[in-house]
Amino acid sequence: MDIFLGVVVGLIVLMFLVTAHEFGHFIMARRNGVNVLEFGIGFPPRAIAWIKDKKTGKWKRLPRKEWKKEKVSKVVYSDGDDKHLTQKGMIFSLNWLPIGGFCQMDGESASDSRQGTFGNSSYWSKTKILFGGVAANWLIAIIIFTILAWTGMPEFLDGQFTVANDTRVESAPVEITSVADNSPAAEAGFIEGDYIVAIDGNEFTHASEISDYNKAHAGETVVYTIQRGSSKDYSCECPEGAICDCAPPEEEKEVFDTDVTLNPSDAEYLLGVTMATSQALSYSTWSAPIVGVGLTAQITGETFKGVGILLWNLTTGVGSLFSPDANVRQNGQEAISSVGDSVSGPVGIVGVLFPAFTAAGPTNLAFLTALISVSLACMNVLPIPALDGGRWLLITIYKLRKKKLTKETEERIVSRAMMVLLILIFVVTILDIIRISK
């Protein structure tokens, strides 16, 4: 059930982020005088559609019988040129496949010269339209990170961006999730749900730190400070309309010291417990918007850095496979393997990441949503012709060369790049399935 819920949440979040990206294109297109033929949520087949009449400005249901007309609509008038038809108004549609959205502009080829088309717009307008989706994804990340900075920001990155003089960090003690029978912990009276506050007066916030301390004092007697009772185990009912504090009274939280004689270093275990590290949260006030922008910029930089490392490993790895030296070939195989391990496609994101982060709570889920939004923005900036950044680069190159980018040339370049992308997505999806099935 948890996995199913995570998959559903993942599909909803991804559809929201992709639709928001397309809405960025839509806003920029309309602001720069480009007609939008259809804005759709989800991908066809179409479930329902409305059309906004150019003359009246009113929305009305688009009859199903008109869906299969030329250019899906397109309930059309002729504009005097038999090769070009214009529809009565913009279509808004809801579609059955919940995997994103789309913004279909009039005359998306850079060579189109009709009034109100993408191709007829200025170079600067094309730039704003193409990067409108990227800006939308960055803006969503900034908003989410700003809210989290106010309500509690998880710390996932080393050196995660904060404003030092306006940051308060809270971390809970390490929780004991199970106690082995006849272990030093059981003999000391530890029970599941206890919290380790300190050892010999030293406070620890990570389970790994406690394990390291135990290793350094194997066979010795140490003093554990334990907290029993937690606010998350406490519930209360408030009268309707009343305001009350549901935190447990301090007397319900028992804190005590107990001596624990650890097992020798060659024993199966030293203490005999499994532990869970509670996530640290940082809080900001006036600097929350600054944190939102700064963290988005930091993750953007880390994303591009990761892409660079990935491409380097792939390039050097493939090159090393042709070396006569067996060790070099082995290193090349390991580099290529690291590329496969570091890349995750739709199946891995929806089937693994979202179930895990959904189970971890809304704060972690919000952080993942912002993280993926930044990733979508970075991906679309890449100079690959099938993506926004690649299309902009293609238009820019032909503009600098002062040559016309014909529709045939553009379609040929974009279609080949799209084929490569689809093959890459297919390969990554297969790798995701293999990883999940292990």
Backbone torsions as a table, in degrees:
resi	resn	phi	psi	omega
1	MET	NA	-41.0	179.8
2	ASP	-62.8	-40.8	179.1
3	ILE	-66.3	-42.8	179.5
4	PHE	-60.9	-45.5	178.9
5	LEU	-62.1	-41.7	179.1
6	GLY	-62.9	-39.6	178.3
7	VAL	-64.6	-44.4	179.1
8	VAL	-61.6	-46.9	178.5
9	VAL	-60.3	-42.2	179.7
10	GLY	-60.5	-44.2	178.7
11	LEU	-63.2	-40.7	179.9
12	ILE	-64.9	-44.7	-178.8
13	VAL	-64.9	-45.3	179.9
14	LEU	-63.5	-39.6	178.0
15	MET	-64.6	-39.4	177.8
16	PHE	-62.6	-45.6	-176.4
17	LEU	-68.3	-41.2	179.0
18	VAL	-68.9	-41.2	178.0
19	THR	-62.9	-40.3	177.4
20	ALA	-62.7	-38.6	177.0
21	HIS	-60.7	-47.3	179.4
22	GLU	-66.5	-31.8	178.2
23	PHE	-66.8	-32.0	174.7
24	GLY	-61.7	-43.1	174.9
25	HIS	-60.8	-42.7	-177.4
26	PHE	-60.5	-48.3	-178.5
27	ILE	-60.9	-46.0	-178.9
28	MET	-66.6	-36.7	178.5
29	ALA	-63.4	-47.6	-178.5
30	ARG	-65.7	-38.4	-179.5
31	ARG	-69.8	-19.7	-178.5
32	ASN	-110.2	20.9	171.2
33	GLY	77.0	18.6	179.0
34	VAL	-98.6	130.3	-179.9
35	ASN	-73.7	134.6	175.5
36	VAL	-101.8	120.4	-179.2
37	LEU	-75.6	-43.3	-178.3
38	GLU	-153.4	136.4	170.1
39	PHE	-116.8	121.6	-175.4
40	GLY	-123.7	142.8	171.6
41	ILE	-103.7	124.6	-170.6
42	GLY	82.4	173.3	178.6
43	PHE	-113.7	152.5	-179.4
44	PRO	-55.0	154.3	16.4
45	PRO	-73.0	148.2	-175.9
46	ARG	-74.1	140.7	177.4
47	ALA	-98.6	-45.0	-178.4
48	ILE	-158.5	153.1	-178.0
49	ALA	-150.0	150.6	174.4
50	TRP	-127.1	157.2	178.7
51	ILE	-131.5	139.3	178.8
52	LYS	-99.4	114.1	-176.6
53	ASP	-69.0	131.2	-178.8
54	LYS	-63.4	-34.1	-174.6
55	LYS	-78.1	-44.7	-174.9
56	THR	-95.7	-22.4	-177.2
57	GLY	75.5	9.3	-177.8
58	LYS	-99.8	148.5	176.5
59	TRP	-89.3	139.7	174.9
60	LYS	-145.2	155.7	-178.8
61	ARG	-63.8	133.3	177.4
62	LEU	-89.1	117.0	-177.1
63	PRO	-59.5	142.6	-178.8
64	ARG	-59.1	-32.8	-177.3
65	LYS	-65.3	-18.4	-179.5
66	GLU	-96.5	-0.8	-178.8
67	TRP	-66.4	-33.7	-172.6
68	LYS	-91.3	8.9	177.6
69	LYS	-71.7	169.3	-175.7
70	GLU	-53.5	134.8	-178.2
71	LYS	58.8	39.6	176.4
72	VAL	53.3	33.8	-179.9
73	SER	-154.4	-41.2	-95.6
74	LYS	-57.7	28.7	164.9
75	VAL	15.6	82.2	-160.5
76	VAL	-115.1	156.3	165.5
77	TYR	-108.6	157.2	170.5
78	SER	-88.7	140.5	179.1
79	ASP	-102.3	17.2	177.9
80	GLY	103.0	-14.5	180.0
81	ASP	-118.0	117.4	-175.6
82	ASP	-61.9	-19.0	-178.5
83	LYS	-84.3	-14.7	-176.7
84	HIS	-128.2	130.8	177.8
85	LEU	-122.3	144.9	176.5
86	THR	-118.2	142.7	-177.8
87	GLN	-90.1	164.9	-175.4
88	LYS	-65.8	-24.0	-179.4
89	GLY	-179.4	174.7	-179.0
90	MET	-71.6	142.1	178.3
91	ILE	-103.7	136.5	170.6
92	PHE	-115.2	126.2	-174.9
93	SER	-130.8	151.1	169.8
94	LEU	-112.4	130.3	-172.5
95	ASN	-121.1	162.4	-168.7
96	TRP	-77.9	-29.9	-176.0
97	LEU	-87.7	110.4	-175.0
98	PRO	-81.8	61.9	-176.4
99	ILE	-127.4	27.6	176.6
100	GLY	139.6	-142.4	-179.2
101	GLY	-167.7	178.7	-179.1
102	PHE	-153.5	154.5	176.3
103	CYS	-129.0	105.7	-178.1
104	GLN	-95.8	110.1	-179.6
105	MET	-92.1	156.9	177.3
106	ASP	-74.8	130.6	176.4
107	GLY	61.6	59.2	-175.5
108	GLU	-73.7	-12.7	175.2
109	SER	-71.2	138.8	-179.0
110	ALA	-65.2	-15.5	-177.6
111	SER	-92.0	-6.3	-178.0
112	ASP	-67.3	131.8	-175.5
113	SER	-112.9	7.3	-179.9
114	ARG	-73.4	150.8	178.9
115	GLN	-63.2	135.8	176.6
116	GLY	83.3	8.9	179.2
117	THR	-101.1	161.7	176.4
118	PHE	-61.2	-43.0	-177.8
119	GLY	-63.2	-30.0	-177.7
120	ASN	-85.3	-8.1	-178.7
121	SER	-76.0	162.3	-178.3
122	SER	-70.4	165.3	178.9
123	TYR	-59.0	-42.9	-179.9
124	TRP	-65.8	-38.1	177.5
125	SER	-64.6	-43.4	177.6
126	LYS	-59.4	-41.0	179.8
127	THR	-60.9	-47.1	-179.7
128	LYS	-64.2	-39.2	-179.3
129	ILE	-67.4	-46.2	-177.5
130	LEU	-64.8	-36.4	-178.6
131	PHE	-96.6	6.1	176.5
132	GLY	-63.7	-36.5	178.7
133	GLY	-68.9	-40.5	177.2
134	VAL	-60.7	-45.1	179.4
135	ALA	-61.8	-37.4	179.3
136	ALA	-63.4	-42.8	179.5
137	ASN	-66.6	-40.0	176.3
138	TRP	-64.7	-38.9	-179.9
139	LEU	-64.4	-40.8	177.9
140	ILE	-61.3	-43.7	179.1
141	ALA	-61.7	-43.0	179.8
142	ILE	-61.4	-43.6	-179.7
143	ILE	-63.4	-46.4	-179.1
144	ILE	-63.5	-45.6	-179.8
145	PHE	-65.4	-33.6	177.0
146	THR	-64.7	-44.6	178.8
147	ILE	-63.4	-44.1	179.4
148	LEU	-64.4	-33.7	177.8
149	ALA	-62.4	-32.9	176.8
150	TRP	-76.2	-44.8	-169.9
151	THR	-93.6	-12.1	-179.2
152	GLY	131.4	106.7	-175.9
153	MET	-97.5	121.6	174.5
154	PRO	-65.1	149.7	177.9
155	GLU	-106.1	103.2	-179.4
156	PHE	-108.3	-19.7	-175.1
157	LEU	-110.0	145.2	171.2
158	ASP	-70.7	128.9	-178.1
159	GLY	68.4	33.2	-178.3
160	GLN	-58.3	138.2	-172.8
161	PHE	-61.8	129.7	173.0
162	THR	-147.4	166.4	169.8
163	VAL	-101.9	108.4	-166.9
164	ALA	-54.8	-43.4	-175.0
165	ASN	-82.8	6.6	175.9
166	ASP	-137.2	36.7	-178.5
167	THR	-129.6	127.6	176.4
168	ARG	-119.2	124.4	-177.0
169	VAL	-105.9	129.8	177.1
170	GLU	-120.5	132.9	175.9
171	SER	-139.6	136.6	-179.4
172	ALA	-86.4	158.7	176.8
173	PRO	-62.4	163.6	177.8
174	VAL	-71.4	134.1	-176.4
175	GLU	-95.2	140.8	173.5
176	ILE	-89.1	117.3	-176.4
177	THR	-97.5	-19.1	174.1
178	SER	-160.7	154.1	-179.1
179	VAL	-128.2	126.2	-179.7
180	ALA	-74.0	143.3	178.2
181	ASP	-64.5	144.1	176.9
182	ASN	57.4	25.8	178.7
183	SER	-95.0	165.9	175.5
184	PRO	-55.9	-35.8	179.5
185	ALA	-67.3	-42.1	179.9
186	ALA	-65.0	-40.5	179.6
187	GLU	-66.5	-28.1	178.8
188	ALA	-83.4	-4.0	176.7
189	GLY	92.5	13.1	177.8
190	PHE	-67.8	144.4	176.0
191	ILE	-133.3	160.5	178.5
192	GLU	-59.9	135.1	-179.1
193	GLY	97.9	-9.1	174.4
194	ASP	-69.3	157.7	176.8
195	TYR	-119.2	136.0	178.1
196	ILE	-88.3	109.1	-178.0
197	VAL	-82.8	-43.3	-177.3
198	ALA	-161.8	163.3	173.1
199	ILE	-130.8	122.4	-177.1
200	ASP	52.1	35.2	178.2
201	GLY	83.7	-3.5	179.6
202	ASN	-94.9	124.5	180.0
203	GLU	-85.1	138.8	178.1
204	PHE	-129.4	144.2	179.4
205	THR	-117.9	-1.3	179.7
206	HIS	-130.1	140.3	-179.9
207	ALA	-61.1	-35.8	-179.1
208	SER	-63.7	-33.7	178.8
209	GLU	-67.2	-38.5	178.5
210	ILE	-66.9	-41.9	178.4
211	SER	-61.6	-41.5	179.5
212	ASP	-65.1	-38.6	179.9
213	TYR	-66.1	-40.9	179.1
214	ASN	-63.3	-40.3	179.1
215	LYS	-62.2	-38.6	-179.0
216	ALA	-71.8	-17.2	-178.9
217	HIS	-123.0	30.1	179.7
218	ALA	-56.1	135.1	179.0
219	GLY	80.3	-3.9	-178.6
220	GLU	-98.6	167.0	174.6
221	THR	-99.2	122.4	-179.7
222	VAL	-121.2	162.0	-178.6
223	VAL	-106.5	114.9	177.4
224	TYR	-94.9	133.2	170.9
225	THR	-99.9	118.4	-172.7
226	ILE	-114.8	137.9	171.7
227	GLN	-108.2	126.8	178.6
228	ARG	-115.6	128.5	-175.3
229	GLY	103.6	131.8	-175.7
230	SER	-141.9	151.0	-179.6
231	SER	-63.5	-28.5	-177.9
232	LYS	-75.2	-15.2	176.2
233	ASP	-93.5	2.0	-173.9
234	TYR	-107.1	138.0	176.9
235	SER	-136.3	151.6	177.4
236	CYS	-148.6	161.9	178.5
237	GLU	-115.9	134.0	179.8
238	CYS	-106.8	141.1	174.8
239	PRO	-57.3	147.2	-178.3
240	GLU	-56.8	128.9	178.2
241	GLY	84.9	-5.0	-177.1
242	ALA	-93.3	156.6	176.0
243	ILE	-108.8	123.4	-179.2
244	CYS	-144.8	160.5	-178.9
245	ASP	-99.8	117.0	-176.0
246	CYS	-92.0	10.8	175.2
247	ALA	-71.7	144.1	-178.4
248	PRO	-67.8	143.8	175.4
249	PRO	-60.0	152.2	-176.9
250	GLU	-59.1	-31.3	-177.4
251	GLU	-69.2	-16.7	178.1
252	GLU	-83.7	-7.7	175.9
253	LYS	-101.6	107.7	-179.2
254	GLU	-92.1	124.4	177.1
255	VAL	-118.3	126.1	-176.9
256	PHE	-147.1	159.9	176.2
257	ASP	-104.1	144.6	177.4
258	THR	-146.6	140.9	177.9
259	ASP	-80.2	136.1	179.3
260	VAL	-129.5	123.2	174.8
261	THR	-95.0	109.9	-176.3
262	LEU	-72.7	151.5	176.3
263	ASN	-68.3	160.8	175.8
264	PRO	-62.7	162.6	-175.3
265	SER	-64.0	-24.1	-179.3
266	ASP	-90.5	5.4	-179.9
267	ALA	-77.6	166.4	179.8
268	GLU	-61.0	-38.7	175.5
269	TYR	-148.8	158.2	-178.2
270	LEU	-91.0	-45.7	-177.2
271	LEU	-107.9	-40.7	177.8
272	GLY	91.4	38.1	176.9
273	VAL	-136.4	158.4	164.8
274	THR	-107.5	143.7	-173.2
275	MET	-127.6	154.9	176.7
276	ALA	-127.5	128.5	178.4
277	THR	-83.5	123.0	176.7
278	SER	-74.3	138.8	-175.7
279	GLN	-72.1	134.5	175.9
280	ALA	-79.1	140.8	178.4
281	LEU	-123.0	139.0	175.8
282	SER	-110.3	144.7	-175.9
283	TYR	-124.2	137.8	177.5
284	SER	-130.0	161.6	178.1
285	THR	-117.7	-94.6	-176.9
286	TRP	-65.2	-23.0	-176.5
287	SER	-90.0	3.2	-176.5
288	ALA	-54.8	-46.1	177.8
289	PRO	-62.7	-34.8	178.3
290	ILE	-66.0	-41.4	177.2
291	VAL	-62.4	-40.7	179.0
292	GLY	-58.5	-46.5	179.6
293	VAL	-70.5	-45.0	-177.1
294	GLY	-64.2	-42.6	-179.1
295	LEU	-69.3	-37.6	176.0
296	THR	-61.0	-43.4	178.3
297	ALA	-65.0	-40.6	-179.7
298	GLN	-63.4	-46.5	-178.9
299	ILE	-68.0	-34.4	175.7
300	THR	-60.9	-46.0	177.9
301	GLY	-61.6	-43.0	179.9
302	GLU	-65.9	-34.4	179.5
303	THR	-66.2	-47.6	178.6
304	PHE	-64.2	-36.8	177.1
305	LYS	-62.5	-42.6	178.8
306	GLY	-64.7	-38.6	177.2
307	VAL	-63.5	-41.7	178.5
308	GLY	-61.8	-44.7	178.6
309	ILE	-63.2	-41.0	-179.7
310	LEU	-61.4	-47.0	-179.7
311	LEU	-64.9	-38.6	178.5
312	TRP	-63.6	-45.8	179.2
313	ASN	-63.2	-39.3	-179.8
314	LEU	-66.7	-45.1	-178.1
315	THR	-66.0	-50.7	-179.6
316	THR	-66.9	-34.0	179.6
317	GLY	-65.1	-46.6	179.3
318	VAL	-64.7	-41.4	179.0
319	GLY	-62.8	-36.5	-177.9
320	SER	-69.3	-23.4	-179.3
321	LEU	-63.7	-21.3	-178.1
322	PHE	-95.8	6.4	-179.8
323	SER	-77.8	144.0	176.1
324	PRO	-72.9	-15.3	-179.0
325	ASP	-82.8	123.1	-177.6
326	ALA	-62.7	-37.7	179.9
327	ASN	-65.5	-38.9	178.5
328	VAL	-65.6	-41.2	178.4
329	ARG	-63.5	-39.5	178.2
330	GLN	-63.2	-42.7	177.5
331	ASN	-63.4	-36.6	178.1
332	GLY	-64.8	-41.6	178.0
333	GLN	-63.7	-39.1	178.4
334	GLU	-66.7	-37.2	178.4
335	ALA	-65.1	-42.4	178.9
336	ILE	-66.8	-38.7	177.7
337	SER	-62.1	-38.4	179.1
338	SER	-64.9	-31.7	177.1
339	VAL	-64.7	-46.0	179.4
340	GLY	-63.0	-37.4	-179.5
341	ASP	-71.0	-27.5	-175.0
342	SER	-91.3	-8.4	-178.3
343	VAL	-105.5	134.2	177.3
344	SER	-130.6	134.0	-179.9
345	GLY	-99.7	-165.8	-177.7
346	PRO	-55.9	-40.3	-178.3
347	VAL	-65.6	-43.9	179.6
348	GLY	-65.9	-40.4	-179.3
349	ILE	-66.3	-49.0	-176.7
350	VAL	-76.5	-38.6	-173.2
351	GLY	-85.9	-19.4	-176.7
352	VAL	-120.7	-58.2	-174.6
353	LEU	-62.8	-50.4	-175.6
354	PHE	-65.7	-42.1	174.7
355	PRO	-58.3	-41.2	-179.4
356	ALA	-66.5	-45.8	-177.2
357	PHE	-75.2	-30.0	175.8
358	THR	-65.3	-42.1	178.3
359	ALA	-66.1	-27.1	-178.5
360	ALA	-78.0	-10.1	175.6
361	GLY	114.7	165.5	-175.6
362	PRO	-62.9	-32.3	179.7
363	THR	-63.8	-47.0	178.6
364	ASN	-67.2	-36.1	178.1
365	LEU	-64.9	-41.1	178.0
366	ALA	-63.5	-40.8	178.8
367	PHE	-62.4	-43.9	178.6
368	LEU	-62.8	-39.5	178.7
369	THR	-60.3	-46.5	178.3
370	ALA	-63.9	-38.7	-179.9
371	LEU	-62.7	-44.6	179.4
372	ILE	-68.5	-34.8	177.6
373	SER	-61.6	-42.3	176.0
374	VAL	-63.9	-41.2	-180.0
375	SER	-62.2	-40.6	177.3
376	LEU	-62.3	-42.2	178.5
377	ALA	-61.8	-47.3	-178.5
378	CYS	-64.4	-41.1	-178.9
379	MET	-61.3	-42.0	-177.0
380	ASN	-75.8	-13.7	175.3
381	VAL	-80.1	-22.6	-175.8
382	LEU	-58.1	142.9	-176.1
383	PRO	-77.8	55.3	176.6
384	ILE	-107.1	122.2	-171.3
385	PRO	-51.9	-28.2	-179.8
386	ALA	-76.6	-11.3	-178.8
387	LEU	-106.9	170.1	-175.4
388	ASP	-58.7	-46.7	-179.4
389	GLY	-63.0	-37.6	178.9
390	GLY	-68.8	-40.5	177.8
391	ARG	-63.8	-41.5	178.7
392	TRP	-63.4	-41.7	179.2
393	LEU	-62.7	-40.7	179.0
394	LEU	-62.1	-46.4	178.7
395	ILE	-62.9	-40.4	-178.9
396	THR	-65.3	-43.1	-179.5
397	ILE	-60.5	-45.6	-179.3
398	TYR	-69.6	-31.1	176.7
399	LYS	-67.2	-43.0	179.1
400	LEU	-66.2	-33.4	177.7
401	ARG	-79.8	-8.1	-178.7
402	LYS	56.9	40.3	176.0
403	LYS	-120.4	153.7	-179.1
404	LYS	-82.8	128.9	175.5
405	LEU	-85.8	103.4	-176.8
406	THR	-73.5	158.5	-179.8
407	LYS	-61.6	-40.3	-178.4
408	GLU	-64.2	-44.2	179.9
409	THR	-64.5	-45.2	-179.7
410	GLU	-61.7	-46.3	-179.1
411	GLU	-64.1	-37.2	-179.6
412	ARG	-66.1	-46.0	-178.7
413	ILE	-66.7	-46.2	-177.5
414	VAL	-66.3	-41.2	-177.6
415	SER	-65.7	-37.4	178.4
416	ARG	-69.1	-39.8	177.2
417	ALA	-65.8	-38.0	178.7
418	MET	-64.9	-37.7	178.3
419	MET	-62.4	-42.6	177.9
420	VAL	-62.4	-42.8	178.8
421	LEU	-62.1	-42.6	-179.7
422	LEU	-64.4	-39.6	177.1
423	ILE	-63.8	-42.4	179.2
424	LEU	-62.9	-43.9	178.6
425	ILE	-62.0	-39.5	179.4
426	PHE	-62.8	-46.0	-179.4
427	VAL	-63.3	-44.9	-180.0
428	VAL	-63.5	-37.6	178.6
429	THR	-63.5	-42.6	177.0
430	ILE	-60.7	-43.3	178.0
431	LEU	-62.5	-39.4	177.3
432	ASP	-60.6	-45.4	-178.8
433	ILE	-62.8	-40.6	179.0
434	ILE	-63.8	-43.9	-179.4
435	ARG	-63.7	-42.3	-177.8
436	ILE	-67.2	-36.8	-175.5
437	SER	-76.8	-12.4	-178.7
438	LYS	-70.1	NA	NA
